[in-house]
Amino acid sequence: MPPTDSHRLPPSVALWLSAQRTAFGAVADTVRTASVFSSRLADAASVDVGQTPSEVVYRENKLELHRYESLTDDSHDVPLLVVYALINRPFVLDLQPDRSVVRRLLEAGHDVYLIDWGEPSLLDTSLGLGDYVDRYLDNCVDVICERAGVSAINLLGYCMGGTLSAIYAARHPEKVNALGLMATGLYFDDTGGILEQWGGGDHYDPWALVETYGNVPGEFLDVGFDLMDPVANTVTKYARLADHVENEDFVENFARMERWLDDSVDVAGTVYAEFVEEIYQENRLAENELVVGGERVDIENIDMPMVQILGAYDHLVPPAASTPFNDRVGSDDVTTIEYPTGHVGLAMSTSSHRDLWPEVAEWYLDQSDRPGLADVFGEAIERALGVDVETDVTVGGVDEVEISIAERDHEVARALVHHDVVTIEAFLEDALDVAIGLETGADGIAVTVETAEGVVTTVVENVGEAIRTEVEEAVGDRDVAASYDLEDVDGIGPTYAGRLRAVGVESVSALAVTDARRVATAAKASEQLARQWITRARALVGADDDQRSGS
């Protein structure tokens, strides 16, 4: 009798044999994992972070101001300064090339600077908000303005760095062209989650900690953050590491993240106590009562365009600790972008870099008179047809743009479309009954608009490298799509193809950007089948379903 024929064994014996096999398998897995673990740990110990090349262009005390090497042929005239928190190291914004906020901004054509605050010594214990805002940050802005020959720059602050940026914008509004606040604590009135409760004035005196230690130890802050979710931060993530230890990429990504988390820095005692007491406990910034350097910080002076970038699942700085600030500043141009991720996920998650950061980069371009993707089309349409084309990337989802077309005193068309070349082009062609052609060149992007009266070509200059690349890829995809017929899409035969052509869906590329409901109605098929066709059409033309799905 074969030993695996458990149907003929008594149940107790069969159960015992099954348990033995499971135990032996577990032992084998453990031995195999252990053999891999040591080599993976060696690889993890040597991971690189902060790989985007930069040079230090200014130093003051422990502070270093980095300017990053451009990744495009030219950079936009208005520089962008990234202001990181005083906690941890700033390389979380440049952890690895495919998850680098710095690189996303560079790819869009921005001239990027970043402040590394360094680690304070005991001689720096007395540094307060005024030192960091009115001295260090202001000196950095002045250096950048002088280097770039401008009078105002763009700011992007992350976490506590965002709070410092908001204070700076209120104190020096003439030097800030546009203000971005990422996962920034600004409003604390039972809105700041567990940290606000822990730091409440009823049972916590930050000055007592400063009197004891001088500067606040980084390890003290690390433990506090870990205790916000102790199981996930001290158990679950290591179990996931063990489960994926044979995946080299996973281990290296894990190691980079752990290196950042473990590389904590102390915080100057006075600025810590002022921040906790006056902003967390007293909510004085949002109440317009904060005093820095002997002067009130009037947040109504924040009258420049402002964007808040929030993580919907951010437990460290919940959205409710940020959004009420929008109604208290002086600007009437305020945008909120809330993305389904957490505090660190805004900087680190793959989807954030796919969906969120292209929109943020383009928002800054919009504030600095550099054309975004939809603006490239709009400029050519306006010149060719004399109509007014308005675009707004802040309406709808992170991968959408609102386009409105108006002629004299009436609106021709308005729609919320997916933010990619093919979809925008298809919408404009359909709304205006024109044919649009694209070609990239050394001076910009040439856009041809063909009507019954003739062809008008417009060269749109000053376009970022990321948009230029997207146009080049879309043109290549369209060339590929031209070699396919509708019948080449699996599931579409002559009957379905004829019905689709009858309503104007005449090509694979047109099918790829058509709404599933319209396809289903035209072909007299189910929406589920229509979605399958659209997915297959996108695969043929090389479209990214995650970013361009319109079904």
Secondary structure as UniProt FT lines:
FT   TURN            3..4
FT   HELIX           6..8
FT   HELIX           11..45
FT   STRAND          54..60
FT   TURN            61..62
FT   STRAND          63..68
FT   STRAND          80..83
FT   HELIX           90..93
FT   HELIX           97..99
FT   HELIX           101..107
FT   TURN            108..109
FT   STRAND          112..116
FT   HELIX           122..124
FT   TURN            125..126
FT   HELIX           129..130
FT   HELIX           131..137
FT   HELIX           138..148
FT   STRAND          153..158
FT   HELIX           160..171
FT   HELIX           173..175
FT   STRAND          176..182
FT   HELIX           193..198
FT   TURN            201..203
FT   HELIX           206..213
FT   HELIX           218..226
FT   TURN            227..228
FT   HELIX           230..231
FT   HELIX           232..236
FT   HELIX           237..243
FT   TURN            244..246
FT   HELIX           248..262
FT   HELIX           269..274
FT   HELIX           275..281
FT   TURN            284..288
FT   STRAND          291..292
FT   TURN            293..294
FT   STRAND          295..296
FT   HELIX           299..301
FT   STRAND          306..311
FT   TURN            312..313
FT   HELIX           319..321
FT   HELIX           323..327
FT   STRAND          334..339
FT   TURN            343..344
FT   HELIX           345..348
FT   HELIX           350..351
FT   HELIX           352..356
FT   HELIX           357..367
FT   TURN            368..369
FT   HELIX           373..385
FT   STRAND          388..392
FT   TURN            393..394
FT   TURN            398..399
FT   STRAND          400..407
FT   TURN            408..409
FT   STRAND          410..418
FT   HELIX           421..432
FT   STRAND          435..441
FT   TURN            442..443
FT   STRAND          444..451
FT   TURN            452..453
FT   STRAND          454..460
FT   HELIX           465..481
FT   TURN            482..483
FT   HELIX           486..488
FT   TURN            490..491
FT   HELIX           494..502
FT   TURN            503..504
FT   HELIX           508..512
FT   HELIX           516..523
FT   HELIX           527..541
FT   HELIX           545..548
//
